[in-house]
Amino acid sequence: MTTTLAARVVDGIRRQILSGELGPGAKLPSEAALVAEFEVSRTVVREAVSRLQAEGLVETFQGRGSFVLAVPEPSSFRLEESAIRSHRDVLAMIDFRIGVEGEAAALAAGARTEDAAARIRQAVETFGRARPAEMVEADFAFHRAVAEASRNRFYLELLDALGPMMIMLPRTRLGEEYSLSDARHVERVRQEHDAVAAAVLAGEPETARAAMRVHLAATRRRLVPG
């Protein structure tokens, strides 16, 4: 219930920021004022402000309150599928992901919240139930949930810029034994996801980092046989 109420408060304040009602540098109303405005508890207001901080919309200073930051411009990072021209490019993209997503998983383990944990569990369950045609999207959703749990918007924006093609392109170069219709391969991937999720949910940053690196390194090895 707290999570749902906090989301309502976040949506309300976000609309005020994006509409310009609360401009850059403006101080958010006091906790008491927000409690009265949204008819929620102080706990809910604090959770909402924490989420707004994670989104990069406000910054909080001890003893001074929370202030609106300038609304960030849309990410300029874009990577079209056509930019991945060769097998070497695909391997380079995976190496890049190993570095980025390993750190995102470690941060997620250190900054975990019940809301983020629920999204990760849901992503794991969705991948486990997905049909072959749905697995690329389900696989991406799992990686996105981990990045979102890091509470660092840059990791999430980067994965959103890559999109599901970061999952799809390596798969176009894998043999039939690594097809998403191969039950044994899907089970291996599911176990790798489970290991990442378990470490994040247990709050173990080093284990989460290692589990994500193992998962992505396994994909790389499948692309470089022998």
Buried (B, 14 or more C-beta within 10 A) or exposed (E): EBEEBBBBBBEEBBEBBEEEEBEEEBEBBEBEEBBEEBEBBEEBBBBBBBBBBBBBBBEBEEEEBBBBBEBEEEEEEEBEEEEBEEEEEBBEBBEBBBEBBBBBBBBBBBBBBEBBBEBBEEBBEBBEEBEEEBBBBBBBBBBBBBBBBBBBBBBBBBBBBBBBBBBBBBBEEBEEEBEBEBEEBBEBBBEBBBBBBBBBBEBBBEBBBBBBBBBBBEBBEBBEEE
